[in-house]
Amino acid sequence: MRAIILAAGEGKRLRPYTNDRPKCMVEIEGVSLIDRQIKILRSKGVEEIIIIGGYKSDMLEGKGNKLVTNPRYYETNMVWSLFCAEEFLVGDVIISYGDIVYSSKIISALVNSNYDISVTIDMNWESYWRDRNEDPLEDAETLKLRTDGTIKEIGQKPNSINDIEGQYMGLMKFTNRGISNLRSTFHKCKKNKSVMGNYPENAYMTDLLMQIIYNGVKVHSIPTSSAWVEVDTTNDLESEYTLKRISEI
């Protein structure tokens, strides 16, 4: 199985920690986010790790099996970065953001999923988001589920807590069939210059997932209550809640 880690971003909200390194190279207790993530992936039998870099990408050399760069990292977003490595979008693929760390239990559930498109979601998200923000809706996105566990809405601006039945983590898996759907959806969107109303260059992964759902394809949730962290701001990096959750991982 292959993993692709999206690590092209500058991490502007993590400055000054990202003045001299990519966001994923920021360290918690002396170990970088990406090194932590690679260790967990390797422990679960992920044989090939592709890293997509951009900002200060030379620092990512040797971290995985292959480094691909997005030369337009400063003006594009997640989806564009992902398709800089389109040649590696074959077979079973885990796609992960570079600024997260997750437990082995979470990655095990994802690796063992047989669904064509599987997306991990945090069912205990609210307490974590309240630690991170005065208003938990400030930096949250909608995620609504059907009774069969498939996702019917993701990545929109929530009006209330009830619009969030779980929190998207930036960690997902596609089988070969799911990858085929991902690729075809992207190229149709690229031709039409729109991913759920956003230009492909500026689209987030949640936009592309929502487009796939809108097209009638099932996207399955993989619910978890295990520890994980996202390091998006200096507050995240310096906080006690991050250290606590890292110790649980």
N, C-alpha and C positions, 0 to 999 in steps of 0.2 A: 504494500500500500504506500501511496505517496502523500505527502503533506506539502501544501503551499502556504507560506507565511507572508502576509502582506505587511511589509515593513518599510515603506517608502516615505512615510510622513516626517515632517520636521519636528513635530511636538512643540508647537509654539507656546502652548499653555503649561509646558514643563520647563521653560527657561527660568533660570540659567543652566539647569541640568543638561539641556540639549544644545547648549552653545557649541559643544565640541564633539557631539556624538548623535547618532540617530535615536529616535524615541525608544526603540526596542532595546537599546544598549544601556539605558538607565538601570542602575543597580539598586537592589534591595538587599541589605545586609551583605554587600560585597559580591552579589551574583546578579548578572543582568537578566532582564525579562526574557530575552530570547534564549539565553543559555538554560534557564529554568524550563522553558517550553520545549526546547529540543530534547532535554534529558527525559522529560515525561513522555514525549512522542516515541523516542527510541525504546523506552522501557516497555512500550506496548506494541513493539514489532513494526513500527513505521520505518521502512527501509530507506526511503528516499525523501529528503527534505529540500525543497526549493524555496529560496528566499528571494522576495522581490524587494529590492532596495531602491533608493532614490537619493534622499538627503544623506550626505556623507557615507555613501554606500561602500566605499573602500574599506570601512571598518567592519563590514559584514563578510569580507572574504574569508573563506574557510569555515564559516559557521555551519553551513549545510553542505549538501552534495553539489549544489549549483546556485550561483548568484545571478539573478536576472535584474536588470535595472530599468526603471521607468524614467527616461530622460526628461519627461514633462511633469515630474512629481510635484513641482511647485505650483502647477496650475490645473492639475487633474485630481481625481479622487479614486476611491477603492476599486471600482469596477474597471476603470482604465488601467490601473496598476495590474490587476489580475490578468487582463488580456494581453499584457506585455509578455506573459509566460504561457500563451495559448498552446504552444507545442506540448506543454506538459499537462494539459487538460485532457487526459486520456485515462481510461480505467477508473478504479476507485480512488477518489481524491478527497482528502481532508483539506479544508480551507480555513485558515485561522488569522485573526488580526494579530499584529506583532506586539500590541501593548497589553496583552492579557496573560495571566497564568492560571492554570486550572488543575484540579486534582486528577490523579490517575483513575479514580472512579468515574469521573466525567468522561475522560477520553475512552475508557473501556466501553461505556454505554454507547458512545458514538461509533467506535470501531465495530462493535457487534451488531449495530443496526443494519437491517436488510432493506430498509426503504430506499427508494431511488434518490430522494432528497431528504436529508435529516438535519434539523437545526436544534442545537442545544438551547434550552431556555431555563432561566433561574426562577424557580417557583417561590423562593424566599427573597425576592428582589427588594421588597419595600423597605425592610429594615436596613439593608445595605445602602440603598439610595438615600435614606434619611440620614445616615451617617455622613454621606458625601455632600448632601445639599440641604439647605434649610427647607426648600420646597422640593419634594421628591419628583414632582412633575417637570421641574426645570430642565433636566437633562435626560428625561425618559422618553420612550417611544411606545406607541400602541402595540399590543400584541393580543389578538383575539383568536380563540380556538373554537373549532367545531367539536361536537360530542365525540367524534372518532379520533381526536387528538391532532388532526391536521390544522394548519394555520390558515385562517381566513383573512387576517389583516395583520400587517407588520410595518413598522417604521414611520407611522404617521404621528402628528402632534396630538397628545392625549388631552382631553377636556377634563377628565377626572381619573382617579385611581381605578375605577371600574373598567376603564379602557385598556388596562394592562393586566392580563391574566398570567403573565410571566415576562421576564426580561430577556431580550435578545442579547447574546453574549459575544457575538462575532466568531463563532465556532460552528462549523457545519461539515457535512460529508455528502458526497455525490457518488453514486455508482456510475458505471460507464453509461448507462441509459440516462441517468440524471445529468451527467456531464454533457451528453449530446443535446439535451434540452436546454441546458444553461448556455451552451455555445450558439445554438440556433436562435434562441431568444435574444441574446446580445447582438448578433449580426442583423437581425430584423430591426431591432431598436436603433442600431447604428445607421442602418439605411434610412430609417424614418426620422433620425436625429432626435429621438425621444425615448427615455426610459421612465415611464410613469410621469411624463411631463418635464423631465429634466434632461439636459443634454447628456449623452453618454460619457463625455469627458468629466462631467461633474456628478455623476450618479454614485450613490452609495450602494453597498451590497443589499441593503434592505429594499432599495428601489427595484433592483433586478429580481430579488425574490418575490416582491409584490407583483411585478410584471408577470412572472411565471405563474403565480397564483391566479392573477387576473385572466390569464390565458387558459385556465381550467386544469392546470397540472397540480397534483397533490404535493404539498410540502409538509412533511411530518415533523412534529415537535418531539424532542427528546428531553423530557422534564428532568430537572436535577435540583436537589437541595444541598449538594456538596459545595465546599468552599471554592471560590475562585476570586481573582482580583482583576480589576481594570485600572491601569495607571495612566490617567489622562491629564492630571493637573499636579501642581506642586503640592497641593493639599493631600491628594491621594498618596503621593510618594512619601510624604513626611508623617502621615497620620498613624495613630495607634491601631485603627481598624485594619489598615493594610497589613501591618506587622502581625496582628492577631490572625488574620485570615491566611497569611503566608505560612504561619506556624502550623495551621490546621492542614494545609496542603501537604 
